[in-house]
Amino acid sequence: MEHFTPEQIEAKKKAIFDAMGKRGQRQVIKIGYDKWDPIQTPKDPIDIRKDKTNRTSQMLIREFLQQQPHEGYSNSFAQGAFEMCLGIINDNEKIKGMFEFAKWYAALLEKEKKEK
């Protein structure tokens, strides 16, 4: 709004306020008409979440799937891996439990293989 004069900005503000319903006007009055800014600048897009290695979910899943044999995984396999990836990045308790179980089970299989 830098290219508008203060008078033009105030006129727009008043026009927006006058066009609002009574409930909306009460909300504006509650916060204070002078503090109210109906012509706010857009907010930045949501920050892209990254894991502890500073990779996005897309980077992680791409790297993971590239290391799999091309004939070795289906769409369902890739979808499951992506769900785990998102769950880990978002710190989802259910996914953390699944991940810990998978690690435990892999260790159990390794231990029992050595015992036989």
N, C-alpha and C positions, 0 to 999 in steps of 0.2 A: 504494500500500500504506500510505498515511498513516493510514487509518482502522483499521488493525490494531495491536495492541500488539506490542512487540518479542518477547514470548513466543510470540504467535500466528505471527509471521513465522518465527521459529526453528523452530517445530513444522512449518510448511509446508515449510521448507527441508529439514528432516530427512526428512520424508515423501517429498519428491521424490527426495532422495539415495538413500533406502532402496529406492525403487521402480525405480531405475536398474539397468541391467545392470552387470556387473563392469567392462567396458571403459569405460563412461561414468563410473563411480566413480573409476577410475584417472585419467582425464582431469581430473576435479574435484580429486583429491588432488594431481595434478601442478601445477595452478595455485594450489592452496591452498583448502581448504574455507572458510576465513574470508573470502577474497577473492571467492569464487564467489557470484554473485547469480542464482539461477534465476528470480527474479520481476522481470525487467528491464522497464523502461518501453518501449513500442514506439518504434521509431526514426521520425524524420520521413520523409515520403515523399521519394523521390529528387527532387533539385532539378530544376526544369524548365530544360532547356538553351535558351539564347538565343544569337543570333548577335551580330555586332559592332554591329548597330543596336539591340540589346536587344529583338529580336522573337523569339517562339517560332516553330517551324516552321509551326504552324497559322496564326499571324498572317501570316507571309510568303506562304504558298501562297494563302490567302484573298485577300490584297491583289493578288498576281500574277494570279490567275484572274479577279478582278473587272475587271481592266484588259484582258482578252481579249474579243474579240467573242463573244457568246453562241453563235453558230452556228460560231464559228471553232475550237473545240477539242472533242476527243472525250474519253471516259474514259481512253483510253490516253495521250493528251497530258497530261491532268491527273495521271495516275499517274506518268508520266516526270518531270514537273516536281516532283512531291512527292518522288520518289526523289533528284533532284538537290538539293532543298532540305535533306533530311535528311543527305545526304552532305556538303554544305557545312557545316552546323552541327556535324556530328560529325567534321569534318576528315578525311574519308575520301580517301585518296590516289587511288583509282580515279576518284572523282567529280571531284576537283580536276583530274585529267588531262583528263577529258571537258570540264570547264568551260573550261580553258585552250585546248583545241583549238577549241571553239566560238567563243571570242573571236578566236582567230587566224584561223579560217576566215571569220568575218564581216568582219574587217579585210582579208583577201585579196580577198574578193568586192568590197568597197568600192573597193579599190585598182585592181583590174582593170576595174571599171565606169568609173572615171575615166580609165583609159588608153585606152579604146576611143572 
